[in-house]
Amino acid sequence: APVVAALVEYRGAVVLARNHAWAAGAFGLITGFLERDEDPALAVLREVKEELDLDASSATLIGVYPFTRK
C-alpha cells in the first residue's frame, strides 16, 4: 500500500505526530495512505490538513523509499 510521509516545518520548527497509543516519548512524521490515482504531493498536503489542521503552502519531494515485506 503506497504511503506518504511529511516532514512539516511550521514557524521555524519541525512538527511531529504523537499518538496516545504509542510509547511515552515516541513521535513520528505525518503519514497517510495514498488514495486511488492521487498525486503524492497533494496527498501530503491533505494529510497535513487532516492531522494538523494546517494549510500547507507547498510539498517538495525528499525521496522515494521502497519497503519490502519479508
N, C-alpha and C positions, 0 to 999 in steps of 0.2 A: 504494500500500500504506500503510494508516494506521500511524503510529508514535507512540510516546510518548517523552518525554524528562523526566528528573527532575533537578531542582536539589536536591541532597541536603545537608542540614545535619547534621553529627554533632559533638557536643561543642563547639558554637560555631564550627565551621569548615565551609567548603564542601568537599565531596569530589567530585573529578573523576575521570573514567575515563582510563586510559592503556593503549594497545595497542602492543605491541612492534613492530608493522609501521608505526606512524606515525613521522613525522619527530621527531628529538630536540626535546624541549620542547613537543610537541603534546599537549594534553589535551582532553577533551570531557565533555559531560553523559552521564549514564547513559541509554541509549536502548534501544529494542526495538520489535518489531512487535507490534501488537495481534493476538490470536488471534480466531478467528471468534466473534462475539457476546460478546466480553469487554468488561467495563466498563473505561474508560480509567484510572480511579483504581486499580482492582485490578491492572491491567496494570503501572502504575508500581510498586506495592508488590512485585509479582512480579519485575520487572526488578531492583529494588534488592536483593532477596534473592538472585537468581541471580548478579548481577555483583559485589556487595559482601559477600554473606553477612550482611547486616544485616536485622533485622526492623523495618521502618519502622512508625511509630505512626500516621501519617496522610499523606494526599495531598490537596493543595489545588490546584485548577486555577489556573494563572497566565494561560493564554491558549490560543487555538486559531489556528494559523497555516497557511494553505493554501500548498502548494508545487506550482506548476505546471511541469511539464517542457516545454521548448520543442523 
